Amino acid sequence: MQTYTVKGHEIALKVTKTGCNRKATQLVNSIVTSLKQIGVVRDDIEVVIPPLANRIEPAVLEFWLNRYYCRFSYSRANRFIDNLYLISKLIEIEVEEVISGKKDIQEFYSMFNESKSDMKKLDKSINEAKVLLGVSESEKDVEVINLAYKKLARKHHPDLGGDIEEFQRINQAHKLILKEMGY
C-alpha cells in the first residue's frame, strides 16, 4: 500500500480498481459528512467528478467556511479517484483535530484558504506557463508537461548555446505548473 504525505499527514492510499465513479460519489459524501461536523453546509461544498473518475487528473475541493473561500487540489496520486480519496482522508483528519481541540477553526481555515482573486491570478499564470511550454491550457498529464519542458530546456540550455533568460523562464514555468499540480 502506497503512502502519501498530504499537508503533513501520512495517508495510506486505498486503491479503487472498479466502480470508480460510484466510489467518487461516496467519497464526496464522506467529505460532506466530515465538513458538516464543523458547520459547513452541503450547498457550500463543491467537488466536480469527471465523467471517468479513473482518469489522470487532480481532484479539487472547494467550500465556504464562515464566509471564507477554501480550496484544495491534489494530483500526486495521478488518478482523480485516488486524489479524491486522499483529500477525503485529509479532511477527515483535519476535522477530527478541530473537534478534539488540537486545532481551532482558524487553523483549519488557514490550511485551505485561497482568495478568488488569487485563484484567478494563479490560473492565468498557470495557463501562460503551459502556453510557454507548448502544451494545451487544459493539459493535466504530468508526463506530457515534463516531456514538453525537457525538449524546451534542452533547446534553450545555456551550456548548449541557448539563451539563459529563456531557459530560466521555461524552468520557472515548469516549476509553477508542478507546484500547482501538487508535485
Phi and psi restraints in degrees (value plus and minus 20) as a CYANA .aco file:
   2 GLN   PHI    -102.2   -62.2
   2 GLN   PSI     121.2   161.2
   3 THR   PHI    -134.3   -94.3
   3 THR   PSI     118.2   158.2
   4 TYR   PHI    -140.0  -100.0
   4 TYR   PSI     125.1   165.1
   5 THR   PHI    -118.4   -78.4
   5 THR   PSI      94.8   134.8
   6 VAL   PHI    -142.3  -102.3
   6 VAL   PSI      96.5   136.5
   7 LYS   PHI      29.6    69.6
   7 LYS   PSI      20.0    60.0
   8 GLY   PHI      66.3   106.3
   8 GLY   PSI     -20.2    19.8
   9 HIS   PHI    -128.6   -88.6
   9 HIS   PSI     113.7   153.7
  10 GLU   PHI    -103.0   -63.0
  10 GLU   PSI     100.1   140.1
  11 ILE   PHI    -146.2  -106.2
  11 ILE   PSI     104.7   144.7
  12 ALA   PHI    -101.4   -61.4
  12 ALA   PSI     108.2   148.2
  13 LEU   PHI    -101.0   -61.0
  13 LEU   PSI     105.1   145.1
  14 LYS   PHI    -118.5   -78.5
  14 LYS   PSI      86.0   126.0
  15 VAL   PHI     -93.3   -53.3
  15 VAL   PSI     111.9   151.9
  16 THR   PHI    -115.6   -75.6
  16 THR   PSI     101.9   141.9
  17 LYS   PHI    -117.5   -77.5
  17 LYS   PSI     -55.5   -15.5
  18 THR   PHI    -154.6  -114.6
  18 THR   PSI     142.8   182.8
  19 GLY   PHI      44.3    84.3
  19 GLY   PSI      19.3    59.3
  20 CYS   PHI     -82.4   -42.4
  20 CYS   PSI     -59.5   -19.5
  21 ASN   PHI     -88.8   -48.8
  21 ASN   PSI     -59.6   -19.6
  22 ARG   PHI     -84.2   -44.2
  22 ARG   PSI     -62.6   -22.6
  23 LYS   PHI     -85.0   -45.0
  23 LYS   PSI     -57.1   -17.1
  24 ALA   PHI     -81.2   -41.2
  24 ALA   PSI     -62.7   -22.7
  25 THR   PHI     -83.1   -43.1
  25 THR   PSI     -61.4   -21.4
  26 GLN   PHI     -83.0   -43.0
  26 GLN   PSI     -59.5   -19.5
  27 LEU   PHI     -87.1   -47.1
  27 LEU   PSI     -60.2   -20.2
  28 VAL   PHI     -81.3   -41.3
  28 VAL   PSI     -63.6   -23.6
  29 ASN   PHI     -81.7   -41.7
  29 ASN   PSI     -56.4   -16.4
  30 SER   PHI     -85.9   -45.9
  30 SER   PSI     -61.1   -21.1
  31 ILE   PHI     -81.8   -41.8
  31 ILE   PSI     -65.4   -25.4
  32 VAL   PHI     -79.8   -39.8
  32 VAL   PSI     -65.6   -25.6
  33 THR   PHI     -81.3   -41.3
  33 THR   PSI     -63.2   -23.2
  34 SER   PHI     -84.3   -44.3
  34 SER   PSI     -68.7   -28.7
  35 LEU   PHI     -86.6   -46.6
  35 LEU   PSI     -48.3    -8.3
  36 LYS   PHI     -79.4   -39.4
  36 LYS   PSI     -52.8   -12.8
  37 GLN   PHI     -84.4   -44.4
  37 GLN   PSI     -40.2    -0.2
  38 ILE   PHI    -132.9   -92.9
  38 ILE   PSI      -2.9    37.1
  39 GLY   PHI      76.0   116.0
  39 GLY   PSI     -11.0    29.0
  40 VAL   PHI    -108.6   -68.6
  40 VAL   PSI     107.1   147.1
  41 VAL   PHI    -109.8   -69.8
  41 VAL   PSI     136.4   176.4
  42 ARG   PHI     -74.4   -34.4
  42 ARG   PSI     -60.1   -20.1
  43 ASP   PHI     -86.6   -46.6
  43 ASP   PSI     -35.8     4.2
  44 ASP   PHI    -118.2   -78.2
  44 ASP   PSI      -8.2    31.8
  45 ILE   PHI    -140.5  -100.5
  45 ILE   PSI     114.3   154.3
  46 GLU   PHI    -157.1  -117.1
  46 GLU   PSI     107.5   147.5
  47 VAL   PHI    -156.9  -116.9
  47 VAL   PSI      97.8   137.8
  48 VAL   PHI    -110.3   -70.3
  48 VAL   PSI      99.8   139.8
  49 ILE   PHI    -112.6   -72.6
  49 ILE   PSI     101.9   141.9
  50 PRO   PHI     -88.5   -48.5
  50 PRO   PSI     142.3   182.3
  51 PRO   PHI     -75.6   -35.6
  51 PRO   PSI     -54.3   -14.3
  52 LEU   PHI    -141.5  -101.5
  52 LEU   PSI      84.3   124.3
  53 ALA   PHI     -93.1   -53.1
  53 ALA   PSI     -28.0    12.0
  54 ASN   PHI    -116.3   -76.3
  54 ASN   PSI     -10.3    29.7
  55 ARG   PHI     -96.2   -56.2
  55 ARG   PSI     139.7   179.7
  56 ILE   PHI    -100.9   -60.9
  56 ILE   PSI      83.8   123.8
  57 GLU   PHI    -188.0  -148.0
  57 GLU   PSI     137.6   177.6
  58 PRO   PHI     -93.1   -53.1
  58 PRO   PSI     138.8   178.8
  59 ALA   PHI    -123.2   -83.2
  59 ALA   PSI     120.6   160.6
  60 VAL   PHI    -148.4  -108.4
  60 VAL   PSI     108.7   148.7
  61 LEU   PHI    -133.5   -93.5
  61 LEU   PSI     109.0   149.0
  62 GLU   PHI    -148.0  -108.0
  62 GLU   PSI     118.8   158.8
  63 PHE   PHI    -177.5  -137.5
  63 PHE   PSI     142.8   182.8
  64 TRP   PHI    -129.0   -89.0
  64 TRP   PSI     109.5   149.5
  65 LEU   PHI    -147.4  -107.4
  65 LEU   PSI      91.6   131.6
  66 ASN   PHI      30.8    70.8
  66 ASN   PSI      30.7    70.7
  67 ARG   PHI      50.4    90.4
  67 ARG   PSI     -11.8    28.2
  68 TYR   PHI    -127.4   -87.4
  68 TYR   PSI     115.8   155.8
  69 TYR   PHI    -101.2   -61.2
  69 TYR   PSI     109.1   149.1
  70 CYS   PHI    -145.2  -105.2
  70 CYS   PSI     124.4   164.4
  71 ARG   PHI    -170.7  -130.7
  71 ARG   PSI     123.1   163.1
  72 PHE   PHI    -167.9  -127.9
  72 PHE   PSI     109.1   149.1
  73 SER   PHI    -141.8  -101.8
  73 SER   PSI     130.0   170.0
  74 TYR   PHI    -164.7  -124.7
  74 TYR   PSI     118.1   158.1
  75 SER   PHI    -162.2  -122.2
  75 SER   PSI     -15.0    25.0
  76 ARG   PHI     -86.3   -46.3
  76 ARG   PSI     -44.9    -4.9
  77 ALA   PHI    -105.3   -65.3
  77 ALA   PSI     -17.8    22.2
  78 ASN   PHI      53.4    93.4
  78 ASN   PSI     -93.1   -53.1
  79 ARG   PHI     -90.3   -50.3
  79 ARG   PSI     123.1   163.1
  80 PHE   PHI     -73.6   -33.6
  80 PHE   PSI     -68.4   -28.4
  81 ILE   PHI     -80.4   -40.4
  81 ILE   PSI     -59.1   -19.1
  82 ASP   PHI     -91.3   -51.3
  82 ASP   PSI     -59.9   -19.9
  83 ASN   PHI     -82.7   -42.7
  83 ASN   PSI     -61.6   -21.6
  84 LEU   PHI     -85.1   -45.1
  84 LEU   PSI     -58.8   -18.8
  85 TYR   PHI     -79.1   -39.1
  85 TYR   PSI     -65.2   -25.2
  86 LEU   PHI     -85.5   -45.5
  86 LEU   PSI     -59.2   -19.2
  87 ILE   PHI     -83.4   -43.4
  87 ILE   PSI     -62.5   -22.5
  88 SER   PHI     -79.1   -39.1
  88 SER   PSI     -65.7   -25.7
  89 LYS   PHI     -87.6   -47.6
  89 LYS   PSI     -58.5   -18.5
  90 LEU   PHI     -81.1   -41.1
  90 LEU   PSI     -66.1   -26.1
  91 ILE   PHI     -82.4   -42.4
  91 ILE   PSI     -62.5   -22.5
  92 GLU   PHI     -77.5   -37.5
  92 GLU   PSI     -67.0   -27.0
  93 ILE   PHI     -84.7   -44.7
  93 ILE   PSI     -67.3   -27.3
  94 GLU   PHI     -85.8   -45.8
  94 GLU   PSI     -61.5   -21.5
  95 VAL   PHI     -83.8   -43.8
  95 VAL   PSI     -61.5   -21.5
  96 GLU   PHI     -81.0   -41.0
  96 GLU   PSI     -57.7   -17.7
  97 GLU   PHI     -86.6   -46.6
  97 GLU   PSI     -55.3   -15.3
  98 VAL   PHI     -88.0   -48.0
  98 VAL   PSI     -66.7   -26.7
  99 ILE   PHI     -83.5   -43.5
  99 ILE   PSI     -59.8   -19.8
 100 SER   PHI     -98.7   -58.7
 100 SER   PSI     -30.1     9.9
 101 GLY   PHI      72.4   112.4
 101 GLY   PSI     -19.1    20.9
 102 LYS   PHI     -86.1   -46.1
 102 LYS   PSI     -50.6   -10.6
 103 LYS   PHI    -151.7  -111.7
 103 LYS   PSI     132.4   172.4
 104 ASP   PHI    -118.0   -78.0
 104 ASP   PSI     151.6   191.6
 105 ILE   PHI     -83.5   -43.5
 105 ILE   PSI     -50.7   -10.7
 106 GLN   PHI     -86.6   -46.6
 106 GLN   PSI     -59.9   -19.9
 107 GLU   PHI     -85.4   -45.4
 107 GLU   PSI     -59.7   -19.7
 108 PHE   PHI     -81.2   -41.2
 108 PHE   PSI     -68.8   -28.8
 109 TYR   PHI     -78.8   -38.8
 109 TYR   PSI     -64.0   -24.0
 110 SER   PHI     -84.7   -44.7
 110 SER   PSI     -44.9    -4.9
 111 MET   PHI     -88.0   -48.0
 111 MET   PSI     -48.5    -8.5
 112 PHE   PHI    -139.6   -99.6
 112 PHE   PSI      -8.9    31.1
 113 ASN   PHI     -96.7   -56.7
 113 ASN   PSI     107.8   147.8
 114 GLU   PHI    -168.3  -128.3
 114 GLU   PSI     110.9   150.9
 115 SER   PHI    -101.7   -61.7
 115 SER   PSI     134.3   174.3
 116 LYS   PHI     -80.7   -40.7
 116 LYS   PSI     -61.6   -21.6
 117 SER   PHI     -87.2   -47.2
 117 SER   PSI     -57.4   -17.4
 118 ASP   PHI     -82.7   -42.7
 118 ASP   PSI     -60.1   -20.1
 119 MET   PHI     -81.2   -41.2
 119 MET   PSI     -65.9   -25.9
 120 LYS   PHI     -83.0   -43.0
 120 LYS   PSI     -62.7   -22.7
 121 LYS   PHI     -83.3   -43.3
 121 LYS   PSI     -64.2   -24.2
 122 LEU   PHI     -84.2   -44.2
 122 LEU   PSI     -64.8   -24.8
 123 ASP   PHI     -78.9   -38.9
 123 ASP   PSI     -62.5   -22.5
 124 LYS   PHI     -83.8   -43.8
 124 LYS   PSI     -64.6   -24.6
 125 SER   PHI     -82.8   -42.8
 125 SER   PSI     -60.4   -20.4
 126 ILE   PHI     -87.0   -47.0
 126 ILE   PSI     -62.4   -22.4
 127 ASN   PHI     -82.3   -42.3
 127 ASN   PSI     -61.3   -21.3
 128 GLU   PHI     -83.4   -43.4
 128 GLU   PSI     -60.3   -20.3
 129 ALA   PHI     -83.8   -43.8
 129 ALA   PSI     -60.8   -20.8
 130 LYS   PHI     -85.8   -45.8
 130 LYS   PSI     -60.4   -20.4
 131 VAL   PHI     -82.2   -42.2
 131 VAL   PSI     -63.3   -23.3
 132 LEU   PHI     -78.7   -38.7
 132 LEU   PSI     -59.5   -19.5
 133 LEU   PHI     -98.6   -58.6
 133 LEU   PSI     -30.7     9.3
 134 GLY   PHI      62.9   102.9
 134 GLY   PSI       4.3    44.3
 135 VAL   PHI    -132.6   -92.6
 135 VAL   PSI     142.4   182.4
 136 SER   PHI     -83.8   -43.8
 136 SER   PSI     126.0   166.0
 137 GLU   PHI     -82.3   -42.3
 137 GLU   PSI     -43.5    -3.5
 138 SER   PHI    -113.1   -73.1
 138 SER   PSI     -18.0    22.0
 139 GLU   PHI     -84.9   -44.9
 139 GLU   PSI     109.5   149.5
 140 LYS   PHI    -143.9  -103.9
 140 LYS   PSI     -24.3    15.7
 141 ASP   PHI    -102.9   -62.9
 141 ASP   PSI      93.5   133.5
 142 VAL   PHI     -82.6   -42.6
 142 VAL   PSI     -51.4   -11.4
 143 GLU   PHI     -85.7   -45.7
 143 GLU   PSI     -60.6   -20.6
 144 VAL   PHI     -85.0   -45.0
 144 VAL   PSI     -63.1   -23.1
 145 ILE   PHI     -84.8   -44.8
 145 ILE   PSI     -64.3   -24.3
 146 ASN   PHI     -83.3   -43.3
 146 ASN   PSI     -60.2   -20.2
 147 LEU   PHI     -83.4   -43.4
 147 LEU   PSI     -65.4   -25.4
 148 ALA   PHI     -81.9   -41.9
 148 ALA   PSI     -61.7   -21.7
 149 TYR   PHI     -81.6   -41.6
 149 TYR   PSI     -67.0   -27.0
 150 LYS   PHI     -82.4   -42.4
 150 LYS   PSI     -60.1   -20.1
 151 LYS   PHI     -82.7   -42.7
 151 LYS   PSI     -66.2   -26.2
 152 LEU   PHI     -89.0   -49.0
 152 LEU   PSI     -60.0   -20.0
 153 ALA   PHI     -82.7   -42.7
 153 ALA   PSI     -60.7   -20.7
 154 ARG   PHI     -84.3   -44.3
 154 ARG   PSI     -63.1   -23.1
 155 LYS   PHI     -85.3   -45.3
 155 LYS   PSI     -57.6   -17.6
 156 HIS   PHI    -125.7   -85.7
 156 HIS   PSI     -10.4    29.6
 157 HIS   PHI     -84.2   -44.2
 157 HIS   PSI     110.2   150.2
 158 PRO   PHI     -81.6   -41.6
 158 PRO   PSI     -49.9    -9.9
 159 ASP   PHI     -90.7   -50.7
 159 ASP   PSI     -36.7     3.3
 160 LEU   PHI    -129.5   -89.5
 160 LEU   PSI       0.0    40.0
 161 GLY   PHI      70.3   110.3
 161 GLY   PSI     -10.9    29.1
 162 GLY   PHI    -105.7   -65.7
 162 GLY   PSI     153.0   193.0
 163 ASP   PHI    -102.9   -62.9
 163 ASP   PSI     104.3   144.3
 164 ILE   PHI     -85.2   -45.2
 164 ILE   PSI     -58.2   -18.2
 165 GLU   PHI     -86.0   -46.0
 165 GLU   PSI     -61.8   -21.8
 166 GLU   PHI     -85.7   -45.7
 166 GLU   PSI     -60.3   -20.3
 167 PHE   PHI     -80.1   -40.1
 167 PHE   PSI     -63.2   -23.2
 168 GLN   PHI     -86.8   -46.8
 168 GLN   PSI     -59.4   -19.4
 169 ARG   PHI     -81.9   -41.9
 169 ARG   PSI     -62.3   -22.3
 170 ILE   PHI     -84.3   -44.3
 170 ILE   PSI     -63.7   -23.7
 171 ASN   PHI     -83.2   -43.2
 171 ASN   PSI     -64.3   -24.3
 172 GLN   PHI     -84.7   -44.7
 172 GLN   PSI     -60.1   -20.1
 173 ALA   PHI     -81.7   -41.7
 173 ALA   PSI     -65.0   -25.0
 174 HIS   PHI     -82.0   -42.0
 174 HIS   PSI     -65.2   -25.2
 175 LYS   PHI     -81.9   -41.9
 175 LYS   PSI     -61.3   -21.3
 176 LEU   PHI     -81.5   -41.5
 176 LEU   PSI     -66.2   -26.2
 177 ILE   PHI     -82.8   -42.8
 177 ILE   PSI     -66.9   -26.9
 178 LEU   PHI     -83.6   -43.6
 178 LEU   PSI     -59.7   -19.7
 179 LYS   PHI     -80.9   -40.9
 179 LYS   PSI     -65.3   -25.3
 180 GLU   PHI     -86.5   -46.5
 180 GLU   PSI     -51.2   -11.2
 181 MET   PHI     -99.7   -59.7
 181 MET   PSI     -26.2    13.8
 182 GLY   PHI      73.3   113.3
 182 GLY   PSI      -3.4    36.6
